[in-house]
Amino acid sequence: MPESRHMTCRIVDTGDPLRLLQLTDTHLCAEAGGTLLDMDTDRSLQLVIDRALRERGTPDVLLCTGDLSDGGFRSAYQRLEGYLQKIAAPSFWLPGNHDDRAEMLAAVSDKVCLPGEIRAGQWQLIMLDSQIPGEVGGRLGETELQRLAAALEAGRQDGLHALVCLHHQPVAVGSAWIDQQMVADAAQFWQLLDSYASVKGVLWGHVHQQIDRQRGSVALMASPSTCVQFAPGSTNFKADDKPPGYRWLELYANGRIETGVSRVTDAEFTVDLECGGYL
């Protein structure tokens, strides 16, 4: 069997629009009830899942964009897979800087949960691995950039629109401390994407905050964590008191993207707002 990042998963009969749900930065610990900055990350994730199902129903595709475990624990990925069974849709994962790709693959029953590409309707969802094992910051590297180029070219020939997904931010978000961790080869990434009008959006995690911007005709989207949030515009690490949340996306056959973020507002959460870091 080829390495999972070289696989393409095909989803049929999704209709128009293709409906996506993004969960990111779940930070599940080795055991249920573990906390990040005093927040129980299992509880917060389950509340986010429940809210998403109430508000949006069952999506066509579920994207989990990294830092799924706080320390690469196989037990965390196993619990995550269990929680996601509430959502009757195929789920696809990306590793973040806190993750262990090998442990992710070992934990799950579906060994193609970390594919390189997903095709559905008139869309290709390109899943890029920006993890540098043992490092906090991100980089794609020559192999991933070549894979991205090949996927975009194949998608263009097939007349597909593209949504590119990764964990680390490929643009500065305005918080000095975390912008030191953005994709190191972002210039090469954007040089490649700028060659393809088929690219309609770029979606990521890592920054624990909502970002909705445009870069020319490309939508730039980052999303709240399902647990602790980071304060926007901060020079040094600073947690935010905003509640956990998720992002929904609707991808239309004509290339249009509609999207939004929703947060859990009907529960109380504990977070240590005075903590100077969490790594």
C-alpha positions in Angstrom: 0.0 0.0 0.0 1.4 3.4 -0.9 2.2 6.0 1.9 -1.1 7.7 2.8 -0.1 11.2 1.7 0.2 9.9 -1.9 -3.4 8.6 -1.8 -6.4 10.3 -3.3 -9.8 9.7 -1.7 -12.9 10.1 -3.8 -16.3 11.0 -2.3 -19.4 10.7 -4.6 -22.9 12.0 -4.5 -22.3 15.0 -2.3 -24.5 17.4 -4.2 -24.0 21.1 -4.5 -22.7 22.6 -2.3 -20.1 20.3 -0.9 -20.5 20.8 2.9 -17.4 20.7 5.1 -16.8 20.9 8.8 -13.4 21.8 10.2 -12.3 20.9 13.7 -8.8 21.9 14.7 -6.3 22.0 17.5 -8.2 19.6 19.8 -5.1 19.0 22.0 -6.4 15.8 23.5 -4.2 14.5 26.3 -3.1 11.0 27.1 -6.1 10.4 29.3 -9.7 11.7 29.2 -10.1 14.7 31.4 -6.6 16.1 30.7 -6.3 19.8 30.4 -4.6 22.6 28.4 -4.4 25.8 30.3 -6.9 24.4 32.8 -9.4 23.6 30.1 -10.7 20.0 29.8 -10.0 19.4 26.1 -12.1 16.2 25.8 -15.2 18.0 27.2 -14.7 21.1 25.0 -14.4 19.0 21.9 -17.5 17.0 22.6 -19.5 20.2 23.2 -18.2 21.6 19.9 -19.2 18.4 18.1 -22.7 18.5 19.6 -23.2 22.2 18.6 -22.0 21.6 15.1 -24.4 18.7 14.6 -27.3 20.8 16.0 -26.5 23.8 13.8 -25.2 22.3 10.6 -26.3 18.7 10.5 -24.1 16.0 9.0 -21.4 17.4 6.6 -20.1 15.6 3.5 -16.5 15.8 4.8 -14.9 16.4 8.2 -11.5 18.0 8.2 -9.3 17.8 11.4 -6.4 20.1 10.8 -3.7 19.2 13.3 -2.6 19.4 16.9 -5.2 16.7 17.5 -3.3 15.3 20.4 -1.3 17.5 22.8 1.6 15.1 22.8 1.2 12.6 20.0 -0.5 10.1 22.2 -2.1 7.0 20.5 -4.8 6.9 23.2 -5.8 10.5 22.3 -6.2 9.6 18.6 -8.3 6.6 19.6 -10.6 8.7 21.7 -10.8 11.3 18.9 -11.9 8.6 16.5 -14.5 7.5 18.9 -15.9 11.1 19.4 -16.0 11.6 15.7 -18.3 8.6 15.2 -21.1 11.0 16.2 -20.6 12.7 12.8 -21.7 10.3 10.1 -19.1 11.6 7.5 -15.6 10.6 6.4 -13.0 12.4 8.5 -9.6 13.3 7.2 -6.7 14.4 9.4 -3.5 16.5 9.2 -0.6 16.4 11.7 0.3 19.5 13.6 3.5 20.3 15.5 2.1 18.5 18.6 1.2 15.3 16.7 2.9 12.1 15.8 1.9 10.9 12.3 2.9 7.3 12.9 0.9 7.2 16.1 -2.1 8.7 14.3 -2.0 6.0 11.6 -1.5 3.3 14.2 -4.5 4.4 16.2 -7.2 4.7 13.6 -9.2 1.9 11.9 -9.3 3.7 8.6 -5.7 3.9 7.3 -6.6 6.4 4.7 -7.6 9.1 7.1 -4.4 11.1 6.2 -4.6 11.2 2.4 -2.8 13.7 0.2 -6.0 14.7 -1.7 -9.7 14.4 -1.5 -11.9 14.7 -4.5 -15.6 15.4 -4.3 -17.8 17.0 -6.9 -16.1 19.8 -8.7 -13.5 20.2 -5.9 -10.1 18.9 -4.8 -9.1 19.3 -1.2 -5.3 19.1 -1.1 -4.0 18.1 2.3 -0.5 19.3 3.0 1.8 18.2 5.8 3.6 21.3 7.3 5.0 19.5 10.3 8.7 19.5 11.1 9.1 16.6 13.5 10.4 17.9 16.8 9.9 21.5 15.9 7.1 24.0 16.7 7.3 25.9 13.4 6.2 24.7 10.0 7.7 23.9 6.6 6.4 22.1 3.5 9.7 21.2 2.0 10.5 20.2 -1.6 8.6 16.9 -1.5 5.3 18.5 -0.4 5.7 21.4 -2.7 6.2 19.0 -5.6 3.2 17.0 -4.6 1.1 20.2 -4.4 2.2 21.2 -7.9 1.3 17.8 -9.3 -2.1 17.8 -7.6 -2.9 21.3 -8.8 -1.9 20.5 -12.4 -4.0 17.3 -12.4 -6.9 19.2 -10.9 -6.6 22.0 -13.5 -6.7 19.4 -16.3 -9.8 17.9 -14.7 -11.5 21.2 -14.4 -11.6 21.2 -10.6 -11.5 24.0 -8.0 -9.0 23.7 -5.2 -9.1 24.2 -1.5 -5.6 23.8 0.1 -5.4 22.7 3.7 -2.5 22.6 6.1 -1.8 23.1 9.8 0.6 26.0 10.1 -0.3 29.5 8.8 1.1 30.4 5.4 0.6 34.1 6.0 1.4 36.3 9.1 -1.7 36.7 11.2 -0.5 39.7 13.3 0.6 38.0 16.5 4.4 38.3 16.7 5.0 35.2 18.8 3.1 32.7 16.7 4.1 34.3 13.4 7.6 33.1 14.1 6.1 29.6 13.6 4.5 30.1 10.2 5.3 28.1 7.1 9.0 28.8 6.5 8.8 28.3 2.8 5.6 30.3 2.4 7.1 32.3 -0.5 7.5 29.2 -2.6 4.0 28.0 -1.6 2.4 31.2 -2.8 4.5 31.4 -5.9 3.1 28.0 -6.8 -0.5 28.8 -5.9 -0.4 32.1 -7.8 0.1 30.1 -11.0 -3.3 28.4 -10.6 -6.6 30.3 -10.9 -8.3 27.1 -9.7 -7.2 27.7 -6.1 -10.1 29.3 -4.3 -9.2 28.9 -0.7 -6.5 28.1 1.8 -7.5 26.7 5.2 -5.4 26.1 8.3 -5.3 25.7 12.1 -2.4 26.3 14.6 -3.3 29.9 15.4 -6.3 29.2 17.7 -8.3 32.2 16.3 -10.6 33.1 13.5 -9.0 34.6 10.4 -11.1 35.5 7.3 -9.2 37.4 4.7 -8.7 37.6 0.9 -5.5 37.3 -1.0 -6.6 38.4 -4.4 -9.3 35.9 -5.3 -8.2 33.3 -2.7 -10.0 33.1 0.6 -7.7 32.8 3.6 -9.2 31.0 6.6 -8.0 30.0 10.0 -10.3 28.7 12.7 -10.9 28.6 16.5 -9.6 25.7 18.4 -12.0 23.3 19.9 -10.4 24.2 23.3 -8.2 27.2 24.2 -8.1 30.3 22.1 -5.2 32.7 21.5 -5.6 36.5 21.7 -5.3 38.2 18.3 -2.6 40.9 17.8 -0.5 39.8 20.8 3.3 40.3 20.8 3.9 37.5 23.3 1.8 34.4 24.1 -1.6 35.3 25.4 -4.7 33.2 25.8 -8.1 34.6 25.0 -11.4 34.2 26.8 -13.4 33.4 23.7 -15.1 30.0 23.8 -14.2 26.9 21.7 -15.6 26.6 18.2 -15.6 25.2 14.7 -15.7 26.3 11.1 -18.2 25.3 8.4 -17.7 25.6 4.7 -19.9 25.3 1.6 -18.0 24.8 -1.6 -20.1 25.4 -4.7 -19.6 23.8 -8.1 -19.0 27.3 -9.6 -16.0 27.8 -7.3 -17.7 30.0 -4.7 -17.0 29.4 -1.0 -19.3 30.3 1.8 -18.0 29.9 5.3 -18.5 30.8 8.9 -17.4 30.1 12.5 -19.6 29.2 15.4 -18.6 28.9 19.1 -20.1 27.2 22.1 -21.9 29.9 24.0 -24.1 27.7 26.3 -21.5 26.3 28.5 -18.9 27.5 31.0 -15.1 27.0 30.4 -12.1 27.4 32.6 -8.9 28.8 31.0 -5.7 30.2 32.6 -5.5 33.6 31.1 -2.3 34.5 33.0 -0.3 31.6 31.6 2.8 32.8 29.7 2.9 29.8 27.3 1.8 26.2 26.8 4.5 24.5 24.7 
